[in-house]
Amino acid sequence: MQISQQMQQRMAEMQEQFENETVTAQAGGGIVEVTTNGKGQVQKVKIDPGVVDPDDVEMLEDLIAAAASEAFRRALEKMEGEMRKAAGGLPLPGLGNLLG
């Protein structure tokens, strides 16, 4: 019982720490770069000004969505890996569904 409480406390500490970390992903070969935090909030979007084409906004929108999705996926993957390490191989209910 005490071990379970310690593990829960450690997991909560790790989640709080992770929420302050950032993850960056790119799309379109670096044309668009998105940085998110561990909460999945977009912190920064960087767009190569040379590719801004007012006649093709849809492509730019798609690249932003792809980069944001990848950054969020990487953040979840990172959190899952850290929590699995902390659990020492014990099963973590519900964690397997984070990455869908």
Residue, then its C-alpha position, 0 to 999 in steps of 0.5 A: m500500500q505504501i509503495s503504491q502511494q509513493m508511486q502515485q506521488r512520484m507519478a504526480e511529481m513527474q507529470e508536473q515536471f513534464e508539463n513545464e518541458t517543451v517538445t518541438a516538431q517540424a513539418g514540410g522539411g522544416i518549413v513549419e515548426v511547432t513547440t508544445n509543452g507537456k500539457g499539449q499547449v502550443q507555445k510557439v509556431k515558426i514559419d519559413p517566410g519564404v513559403v508564405d503564398p497567399d494563393d496556397v494558404e491551405m498547404l500552410e494550414d495543413l503543415i501547421a496542423a501536421a507539426a502540431s500533431e507530431a509535437f503533441r504525439r512526441a510529448l505524450e510519447k516522452m511522458e509515457g516513457e518516463m512514467r513507465k521507467a518510474a513504475g519499474g515495469l509495473p502496469l499503468p492502467g489507461l496509459g497505453n491509450l494515450l498515444g491512440 
